[in-house]
Amino acid sequence: MNSQIVSRLLRQNVIWLLLMPVVAACTAYYFTQNQPRVYESTATLYTGLTSGYSILSNESNARVDHEAVDNAFENLLSTISSRETMAQVSIRLLSRHLMLEAPDTMIMDRRNFNELRKAVPEALRASLVASRNEHIVYQRLDSMAHTTSDNPIKKLLNNPASDYATAKIAKQLRAIRKKDSDMLELSFQADDAGLTYATLTELINVFSYRYAGFKTSETSPVVSYYNNRNQEAIQRLQQAEQRLKAFEANNQIINYDEESRSIALNKDILQSQYNEELMKLKAAKASMDALGKRLDDRMSALTVNDELLTKRQELTTATSQLSQARMAGRPKETIEQLSGKVNRLTDDLRVTAQKYYKAGNSTESLPQMHLLDEWLNRLIQYEESKARLTTYEKRLIDFKDMAAKFTPLGSTLTQIKRDVSVAEKDYMSSMAALNQAKTRQKNAEMTGPLKLLDAPQFPLHPLPSKRWMILGAAFGVGLVLALLLLLVRYLVDGRIYDAGRFEEVTKLPVAASFPRVPAQTRSKKTRVMLQYMLDNLRSRVEVDMYPTSDYRSYVLISIWSPRPKQGKTWLASQLAEQYSVAGKRVALLSPYAFSEMTNLPPDVTAISYEVRSNFAYAKTVDQVVGDLAPFDSQQYDIILLELPDLSITPIATHLVAQSNLLLMAVSARITWNSTDQNLYQLYRKATKSPILSILNHVHPSLIRVSPSAEGPVVVATGVPQPNTLATHLPTQQTV
């Protein structure tokens, strides 16, 4: 589709292009006569999701997660538009309105008040609001709204046209985020100023309460979980500590590590002391034996003396007691008492020994008493050392028993302490998680309630009417619809219209396109266009014409069409006139009668022949004319033969084969189909001569004429034509 076709379609259908938008606008005007006035109330909430400060603000230094913020805003918007939020707003609004005893412009106007009284029977309303408590009224309405049986309240809430319908409230509500800020803008529109203000107020209250509840309810299960986990950790820790305490009490352990080190250290010290004391014992024994040999035979009496043995035994016992008391860390008084006893027994032993020893000097000339004192000293040392060794041996045995007891206790104590450590770590971890969960719960409690930045305002004036916008939109829709229908009609319409589309459909070139010529036309442009196309056609004929046979002197041009009423007669008469003006002897043979409108020059022989049964077998044009009129084909330069429609007679193959040129006349108002294409192929097989396609009935706007055509027209013969053409042109025949 080119610009010329578009322009022609617009000019042809200008009435419809104007009528449909006007009708659409008038229809919109009619239906918007009683359009109600619309009031709007707006409010702004501060959410603090992006830049708000909270308990957790100091914990995270990371950048703002815009995806998480967008998700949080989506949750906000979903909570606002949820069915439960709308249902609570609807019931709260209804409970508030039912408690009105008279219209209140701040809550609802008189019209809505009367409609509500009609929808809810007075007896039912009185029973519902008898308590005059809005909370109780809300509970009763909510119960009636969720019953399975029908009731006026349920019908009112489920009526799509009702102001209390959840779908209508959601449709009239608009909630958007203000760009990338923390602000949430809410607006509500209705035909009642009081209803608009009251609905938005109730919506903010319900939404804020539900959103805060959601925020806290998210953290409550987490806090409960960590609280239970913390209690379990405390119990496990207490059980582990009780096991440790009982184990240490049963095994008399104060500090296992210190006691183990003390036992090992004391054992080493005791072993060292034992070894040292053993050496002292052996030294004392050796000294005592050496002194005994010096004292000679008198010593034998001393060693077997009962009194001396008794004293010696008592001394040994006292020395052992003193040693044990010192090792055991007994009180000072006890040690002094035992030490005094040892000294007393030592003196007694010395006195007894001297009493039984009466010799003066030894064999070495040493005083005997002096040797006896030395011997007694070594004896006392020996007995003391012997007593201490006995004590050391007992202590070593005790240390061995203690080591044997402590060795298996270590692994058990380590396992118990490990259990205590694990339980303690678990407790500390659960306590930290619990504290974090409680912190987040407190943060949710503090940040959950939304801050009302701009409270809803009572709308004093309605919004500007959108009626003119609706009318403009209706006009535009009507215009678009008209253009769309025009386009659909053009696409569905398979007519040829112009040469370009004909060539696109048939794949055949067009030699000339002739405009529609009305019965009376005074358009110079149309007449110039017609003459221009006739001259072009004559030029194509002269160029494409098949050479004439030697046995005849005339040129035979056959004119045919795939369908009736394509303008063959008009085309033939126009060519006859053009060739006659050019000085050619022209004969025009047509199966149709010539009308008075076909004004042919006098020198053009026009014969209307009769289509006989043997027409298809005629071999010459003379046989076609027959005896209807005196006719000699050799007397003419050009014979224009208009072939009859194939609905009357079969194709005249001999005449077609003899034709120097065939002109196929096609009306631009037809739809080219396969039958037309087959007829063309039939004529194409019947002749070797060229077949030129001539397009008739083309709209003048679809024909392009060279600007030079506005000047004097020169025909193929070179004879100038007058600038002023006849104001009357013959019409295109419909045959």
Secondary structure, 3 states (H helix, E strand, C coil): CCHHHHHHHHHHCHHHHHHHHHHHHHHHHHHCCCCCCCEEEEEEEECCCCCCCCHHHHCCCCCCCHHHHHHHHHHHHHHHCCHHHHHHHHHHHHHHHHCCCCCECCCECHHHHHHHHHHCCHHHHHHHCCCCCHHHHHHHHHHHHCCCCCCHHHHHHHCCCCCCCHHHHHHHEEEEECCCCCEEEEEEEECCHHHHHHHHHHHHHHHHHHHHHHHHHHHHHHHHHHHHHHHHHHHHHHHHHHHHHHHHHHCCCCCHHHHHHHHHHHHHHHHHHHHHHHHHHHHHHHHHHHHHHHHCCHHHHHHCCHHHHHHHHHHHHHHHHHHHHHHHCCCHHHHHHHHHHHHHHHHHHHHHHHHHCCCCECCCCCEHHHHHHHHHHHHHHHHHHHHHHHHHHHHHHHHHHHHHHHHHHHHHHHHHHHHHHHHHHHHHHHHHHHHHHHHHHHHHHHHCCCEEEECCCCCCCCCCCCHHHHHHHHHHHHHHHHHHHHHHHHHHCCECCCHHHHHHHHCCCEEEEEECCCCCCCCHHHHHHHHHHHHHHHHHHHHHCCCCCCCCCCEEEEEECCCCCCCHHHHHHHHHHHHHHCCCCEEEEECCCCCCCCCCCCCCEEEECCCCCCHHHCCCHHHHHCCCCCCCHHHCCEEEEECCCCCCCCCCHHHHHHCCEEEEEEECCCECCHHHHHHHHHHHHHCCCCEEEEEEEECHHHCCCCHHHHCCCECCCCCECCCCCCCCCCCCCCC
